[in-house]
Amino acid sequence: MSDSASEPFDIAKAHRWFSADCFNRVWSLLDKPDRTPDDCERMISLAHASLAHWRERADCTAQNLSIGYWQASRVYAVLRQAENARHYARLCLDVSGAEPPFFPGYAHEALARAEQLAGNSAAAQRHLA
């Protein structure tokens, strides 16, 4: 492993750039009306890449992770992958507990969406209550 003085670029700046860029590119794909199968795979990859870069940032907070997990859950919900949507919605809720109400609220919204997608209407309603 090389020391940071010999790195060809500023890694911290790269993480800042890629965390936001990947996040924004996910939104572009979510908003795209006619996604191709490749777009869908790219959307998954970008959501995970955004989270990975956030985790490497010194300024990463529970709120940043909450938003990233929510976005991953949303991607999987749009792609009709209920288990993955539920998994990331739970992670979102796990990191949102001590945050302002907006964050756990969106975690419950993600859980409701995942449960509805999985055919669990009663569980979905509990998250919306």
N, C-alpha and C positions, 0 to 999 in steps of 0.2 A: 504494500500500500504506500502510495507516495504522500508526501506532506503537502499541505495546501499551497505553499509557496511555489510549488512546481506545477500546480494545476493550470491548464490552458485557459481557464475562465473562472469567474467567481461563482462557486457552486451555490452559495446562499442566494445570489441574484437569480441563478437558473431555477432554483426551487420556487422562488417568488413568482417568476415569470410563468413557469409551467403549471403551477398550481392554479393560477387564474386563467391562463390560456386554455388549458384542458377543460376546466369548468365551463368556460364560455362556449367552447366548441360543442360540448354536450348540449347546451341550450339550443345552439343552431340546429343540431340534428333532431332534438325533441320537437322543434318548431317546423321541421321539414315535413310537408304533407305526404310525400310519396317516398318513404325511406326504402332503400334497397337492403337486401340481406347484409351486404358489406357495411352499409351505414349503421345497421343495428349492431354489428360486431364492433365497429369503430366506437359507437356510443358507449358500449360497455367498457371497452379498453380505456377510453378517455375519462370516464367517471372514476375508474380505479386509479388511473395515472394521476388525476387531480388529487385524490386522497393520499396517494403515496407521496406526492410532492409536499402536500400540506404537513404530513407527519414529519417531514425532514426540516421544516421551518422552525426556527427558534421562537417565533411569535405565534405558533399554532396554539389555539385555545379550544376548549370544549365546544364553544360556539362554532368555530370553523369546522370541527369534526362533525358536529351535529348537522350542519348544512351539507357537508360532503356526503354523509350517510343518507340524509334525506334525498339528495340528488340521485345517489346510487339506487335507492329504493324506488324512486320515481321511474328511473330508466327501466328497471326490471318490471315494474308494474305496466308500463307502456308496452313492453315486449311480452307481457302476459306470462311472466315467470314468477308465480305467486310465492314460492318458497324463498327465492332470492330476494324478492321485494320485502317479504316479512323479515328475513334475516337482517337486512340493512335498516329497516324501520326499527327493529328492536335495538340495534346498535345506536341508532339515532336517539331513541328514548333513553338508553343507558347513559349517554354522555350529556343529556339535556336536563336531568333532574334538578340540578342546582342553578340552572340558567333562568333568565326571565321567561315569563309564561309563553311568549311567542315560540320558543324552541321546543318545549315539550308538547305544545299545541300542534305544531307541525309534525312532530314525531307520531302523535296519535292519529293525525290525518293520514300519514303514510301507513300506519298499522291498519287503519280502517280500510284503506284502499287495497292493501295486500290481502286482508281477510275477505273482503268482498270478492276479490278476484279468485280466491281459493274456494269460494262458495260458502263462506262462513258469515252469513248475514248478521246473525246475533252477535258474534264477536266484533264485527265491523261497527255495529250500532253502539256497543259498549265503548268503543274508542271515540265515538262522536258525541257521547253524552257529556 
